Amino acid sequence: MITRHIARFLGPAVVAASGLSASALTSAAVPFAAAQGCPDVQVVAARGTGEDPGPGPTVQAFIDNLRPRLAGKSFDVYSVNYPASDQWDTGVEGVKDAGAHVLSMAHQCPATKMVLSGYSQGAAIMGFVTSPAVPDGVDPATVPKPLSPEIADHVSSVVLFGTPNERAMGFLGEPNLTIGPLYQAKTIKVCVQDDPVCSDGLNFAAHNTYIDDVSMIDKGAAFAASRINGTPNPQAPVSVAGATTGGGFGDVLVQQIGKLSDLQETAATASQSLADGTASDVGSVVTAVEKAQLAMQLAGQIRTRASEAINDVFHTQI
């Protein structure tokens, strides 16, 4: 899913809007409609990087939470077919498959309410399916138009967990992800506090906690159920964060910077006293300056480790 491949990344999900035959895109999903009929609700699920084929553990937890909230409604799941590898070029296949399936369902099962859901890289894929325009830096002449506006009417909600933010996409060299305006009111982005993929935090372990955090899964399921059952929240939350998890490099770095500031102030005061001849203990001045220098070195080392860890988590976990 690197930038030079964005044309292929977006194209399959939106090609029908450029005037191509819908049958060419929907043939893979037609057997489902013919053989099993059309469900009342369908979750279109995209798993995260490195997860086994299927919805993935996080989205499966969401599905299990959502299903009992829809009593009396037929319900099934479509798992997006893509490698979910740390080679982001292959994310193109996810957008192709998800976009084609959404288009197929809109034509073959117009009464079905679709819920688009994904975790991590899967969340990015679902976000790009809703994309309203070609990302900046990509020649519009080289890609098809976005999905036609009426397709959005068949999507009841978009529930995303650990969605890569601008910082994460920047580390990966990708354009920023923008949810289309027709989908924004029906979209919830669930983000655990300090998750470096979807927040400004640096707690790398947080990105792996969604499946174990019932409150986060519950927020997504409650939102989707409210949209399906016709009782949507007055204002759709675009982003929801959980309780502070703490313990990451970000906390350590902030603490060290605070200590550094205090030590630098002490060193500056001591140096000034030495310069104006008021210092009573030259040794204490030297010690204060040395402490400030060591603290600065330590802060730099922590920052380097944090940057390396961010780069690693972005390339292997989302």
C-alpha positions as MATLAB code, in Angstrom:
seq = 'MITRHIARFLGPAVVAASGLSASALTSAAVPFAAAQGCPDVQVVAARGTGEDPGPGPTVQAFIDNLRPRLAGKSFDVYSVNYPASDQWDTGVEGVKDAGAHVLSMAHQCPATKMVLSGYSQGAAIMGFVTSPAVPDGVDPATVPKPLSPEIADHVSSVVLFGTPNERAMGFLGEPNLTIGPLYQAKTIKVCVQDDPVCSDGLNFAAHNTYIDDVSMIDKGAAFAASRINGTPNPQAPVSVAGATTGGGFGDVLVQQIGKLSDLQETAATASQSLADGTASDVGSVVTAVEKAQLAMQLAGQIRTRASEAINDVFHTQI';
ca = [
       0.000    0.000    0.000;
       2.915    2.327   -0.601;
       2.241    5.684   -2.208;
       3.259    4.701   -5.695;
       0.618    1.982   -5.607;
      -2.244    4.124   -4.336;
      -3.882    4.077   -7.750;
      -4.164    0.304   -7.530;
      -5.071    0.581   -3.859;
      -8.130    2.758   -4.418;
      -9.113    1.738   -7.909;
     -11.003   -1.536   -7.420;
     -13.163   -0.112   -4.654;
     -14.362    2.741   -6.788;
     -14.138    1.564  -10.366;
     -17.874    1.076  -10.823;
     -18.409    4.779  -10.346;
     -16.198    5.417  -13.346;
     -18.719    3.735  -15.629;
     -17.524    0.134  -15.769;
     -20.005   -2.699  -15.649;
     -21.079   -3.631  -12.135;
     -21.277   -7.293  -13.154;
     -17.540   -7.348  -13.748;
     -16.956   -6.428  -10.125;
     -19.725   -8.368   -8.436;
     -19.351  -11.789   -9.996;
     -17.377  -13.122   -7.003;
     -20.086  -12.183   -4.540;
     -23.164  -13.139   -6.595;
     -23.015  -16.853   -5.619;
     -23.400  -15.816   -1.987;
     -26.563  -13.857   -2.749;
     -28.032  -16.598   -4.918;
     -27.217  -19.540   -2.648;
     -27.890  -18.119    0.786;
     -30.220  -15.214    0.293;
     -29.733  -11.756    1.675;
     -29.187  -11.230    5.407;
     -30.674   -8.350    7.330;
     -27.197   -7.414    8.545;
     -23.742   -8.196    7.292;
     -20.409   -7.284    8.853;
     -17.677   -6.776    6.265;
     -14.572   -7.524    8.302;
     -10.901   -6.755    7.633;
      -8.327   -8.304    9.953;
      -5.078   -6.708   11.101;
      -1.508   -7.397   10.071;
      -0.306  -10.922   10.749;
      -3.711  -12.257   11.796;
      -5.045  -15.512   10.362;
      -7.620  -15.386    7.550;
     -11.089  -14.508    8.766;
     -12.332  -11.485   10.688;
      -9.341  -11.519   13.035;
      -9.575  -11.690   16.840;
     -10.475   -8.041   17.444;
     -13.220   -7.821   14.832;
     -14.488  -11.258   15.857;
     -14.869   -9.965   19.425;
     -16.838   -7.044   18.002;
     -19.043   -9.419   15.990;
     -19.707  -11.598   19.043;
     -20.700   -8.505   21.021;
     -22.906   -7.124   18.265;
     -24.822  -10.276   17.299;
     -26.999  -10.608   20.448;
     -27.964   -6.933   20.180;
     -29.764   -7.685   16.901;
     -32.349  -10.192   18.059;
     -34.678  -11.303   15.282;
     -32.391  -10.160   12.479;
     -30.509  -12.507   10.179;
     -26.799  -11.882   10.405;
     -23.661  -12.982    8.640;
     -20.037  -12.004    8.094;
     -17.892  -11.437    5.040;
     -14.146  -11.566    5.679;
     -12.086   -9.420    3.355;
      -9.663  -11.513    1.358;
      -6.149  -10.079    1.501;
      -2.746  -11.172    2.838;
      -2.650   -8.826    5.870;
       1.133   -8.891    5.727;
       3.645   -6.255    6.759;
       4.269   -5.659    3.062;
       1.875   -2.795    2.575;
       1.771   -3.265   -1.188;
      -0.558   -6.200   -0.510;
      -3.084   -3.960    1.206;
      -4.206   -3.098   -2.316;
      -5.829   -6.506   -2.492;
      -7.909   -5.748    0.592;
      -9.332   -2.555   -0.860;
     -10.048   -4.355   -4.125;
     -11.902   -7.160   -2.401;
     -13.766   -5.036    0.147;
     -14.831   -2.434   -2.392;
     -16.042   -5.011   -4.878;
     -17.993   -6.844   -2.192;
     -19.668   -3.691   -0.879;
     -20.697   -2.786   -4.412;
     -21.991   -6.304   -5.042;
     -24.072   -6.348   -1.878;
     -25.546   -2.927   -2.628;
     -26.803   -4.247   -5.970;
     -27.681   -7.829   -5.065;
     -28.982   -7.286   -1.523;
     -30.158   -3.668   -1.374;
     -32.054   -4.151    1.902;
     -29.046   -5.562    3.757;
     -27.476   -3.178    6.254;
     -23.722   -3.458    5.995;
     -21.322   -2.755    8.845;
     -17.771   -2.081    7.716;
     -15.286   -3.015   10.407;
     -11.547   -3.461   10.611;
      -8.632   -3.486   12.985;
      -5.308   -1.753   12.381;
      -4.323   -2.307    8.729;
      -7.850   -3.607    8.223;
      -9.235   -0.352    9.589;
      -7.153    1.559    7.049;
      -8.528   -0.612    4.272;
     -12.114    0.091    5.300;
     -11.355    3.769    5.604;
      -9.997    3.905    2.066;
     -13.125    2.152    0.800;
     -15.114    5.160    2.023;
     -12.567    7.644    0.656;
     -14.309   10.608   -1.017;
     -11.421   11.612   -3.277;
      -8.027   10.672   -4.575;
      -5.354   11.401   -1.922;
      -3.067   14.382   -2.352;
      -0.041   13.630   -4.462;
      -1.839   11.099   -6.652;
      -2.801   12.052  -10.191;
      -6.628   11.920  -10.365;
      -6.373   10.978  -14.018;
      -4.713    7.697  -13.038;
      -7.461    6.413  -10.714;
     -11.221    5.866  -10.971;
     -13.754    7.980   -9.136;
     -14.808    7.117   -5.560;
     -17.833    4.950   -4.870;
     -21.026    6.601   -6.044;
     -22.959    8.429   -3.298;
     -25.902    6.001   -3.267;
     -23.647    3.157   -2.116;
     -23.276    4.877    1.255;
     -27.010    4.347    1.857;
     -26.370    0.608    2.154;
     -23.728    1.018    4.874;
     -25.290    1.451    8.300;
     -22.034    2.051   10.172;
     -18.261    1.969    9.970;
     -16.589    0.647   13.131;
     -12.808    0.904   13.182;
     -10.372   -0.235   15.866;
      -6.838    1.143   16.106;
      -7.100    3.142   12.879;
      -3.704    4.370   11.644;
      -3.574    8.142   12.094;
      -1.630   10.749   10.141;
       1.549   10.084   12.131;
       1.352    6.337   11.515;
       0.606    6.738    7.835;
       3.481    9.191    7.607;
       5.904    6.633    9.065;
       4.714    4.223    6.398;
       5.024    6.799    3.636;
       1.294    6.694    2.950;
      -1.249    9.463    2.333;
      -3.458   10.425    5.228;
      -6.676    8.454    5.618;
      -9.887   10.459    5.219;
     -13.345    9.075    5.919;
     -15.784   10.165    3.232;
     -18.332   12.843    4.246;
     -21.248   10.506    3.545;
     -19.796    8.041    6.060;
     -18.541   10.354    8.787;
     -21.790   10.520   10.769;
     -21.959    6.738   10.792;
     -18.298    6.146   11.675;
     -16.719    5.445   15.036;
     -12.962    5.132   15.484;
     -12.188    3.289   18.694;
      -8.678    4.004   19.969;
      -7.102    2.787   23.195;
      -5.387    5.608   25.055;
      -1.674    5.905   24.220;
      -1.907    3.502   21.267;
       0.830    4.932   18.989;
      -1.021    3.810   15.862;
      -4.144    5.906   16.449;
      -3.141    8.450   19.103;
      -0.191   10.643   20.054;
       0.837    8.121   22.702;
       3.880    5.866   22.677;
       2.669    2.810   24.588;
       3.341    0.162   21.969;
       1.692   -2.628   23.939;
      -1.602   -0.718   23.879;
      -2.179   -1.530   20.207;
      -2.579   -5.202   21.101;
      -5.115   -4.735   23.902;
      -8.386   -4.216   22.008;
      -9.483   -7.833   22.146;
      -9.012   -7.875   25.934;
     -10.654   -4.499   26.564;
     -14.382   -5.230   26.804;
     -15.223   -1.552   27.123;
     -13.592   -0.731   23.779;
     -15.311   -3.592   21.950;
     -18.585   -2.673   23.636;
     -18.394    0.931   22.422;
     -18.084   -0.219   18.841;
     -20.866   -2.788   19.106;
     -23.247   -0.400   20.864;
     -22.700    2.195   18.167;
     -23.283   -0.280   15.327;
     -26.393   -1.703   16.986;
     -27.868    1.751   17.487;
     -27.446    2.489   13.794;
     -28.993   -0.821   12.725;
     -31.889   -0.666   15.173;
     -32.779    2.871   14.177;
     -31.747    4.557   17.413;
     -28.491    6.276   16.464;
     -26.653    8.488   18.880;
     -27.540   12.184   18.423;
     -23.944   12.914   17.504;
     -21.823   10.139   16.123;
     -18.467    9.937   17.908;
     -15.744   10.071   15.289;
     -13.167    8.916   17.818;
     -13.393    7.189   21.182;
     -10.445    6.654   23.511;
     -10.215    4.370   26.509;
      -8.642    4.746   29.904;
      -5.014    5.751   30.138;
      -2.825    2.703   30.005;
       0.518    4.357   30.741;
       3.861    2.674   31.032;
       5.118    3.425   27.537;
       8.154    5.226   26.206;
       6.062    8.385   26.029;
       5.663    8.471   29.813;
       9.375    7.869   30.363;
      10.339   10.529   27.847;
       7.993   13.117   29.338;
       9.320   12.422   32.838;
      12.916   12.661   31.659;
      12.273   15.929   29.829;
      10.748   17.350   33.016;
      13.817   16.340   35.003;
      16.065   17.745   32.300;
      14.325   21.117   32.480;
      14.833   21.280   36.251;
      18.486   20.264   35.994;
      19.166   22.791   33.249;
      17.651   25.561   35.362;
      19.789   24.534   38.326;
      22.910   24.396   36.162;
      22.190   27.819   34.669;
      21.755   29.372   38.103;
      24.944   27.749   39.385;
      26.915   28.866   36.323;
      25.680   32.428   36.721;
      26.759   32.480   40.357;
      30.197   31.309   39.281;
      30.388   33.998   36.605;
      29.448   36.846   38.935;
      31.697   35.607   41.735;
      28.919   34.717   44.186;
      29.387   30.942   44.059;
      30.432   29.541   47.407;
      31.239   26.035   46.107;
      32.831   25.650   42.673;
      32.543   21.875   42.895;
      28.744   22.042   43.217;
      28.570   24.205   40.087;
      30.555   21.656   38.090;
      28.362   18.827   39.418;
      25.156   20.638   38.432;
      26.402   21.208   34.895;
      27.513   17.583   34.520;
      24.113   16.311   35.732;
      22.352   18.466   33.166;
      24.595   17.136   30.400;
      23.974   13.522   31.412;
      20.224   14.094   31.604;
      20.245   15.542   28.086;
      22.111   12.495   26.792;
      19.656   10.128   28.469;
      16.643   11.987   27.077;
      18.165   11.702   23.607;
      18.678    7.972   24.018;
      15.098    7.455   25.178;
      13.813    9.459   22.232;
      15.892    7.342   19.833;
      14.529    4.120   21.308;
      10.984    5.451   21.085;
      11.431    6.399   17.435;
      12.866    2.972   16.621;
       9.991    1.248   18.406;
       7.396    3.390   16.634;
       8.900    2.492   13.297;
       8.870   -1.194   14.216;
       5.271   -1.306   15.428;
       4.011    0.627   12.422;
       5.626   -1.793    9.988;
       4.760   -5.040   11.770;
       1.483   -4.517   13.609;
      -0.783   -2.302   11.524;
];
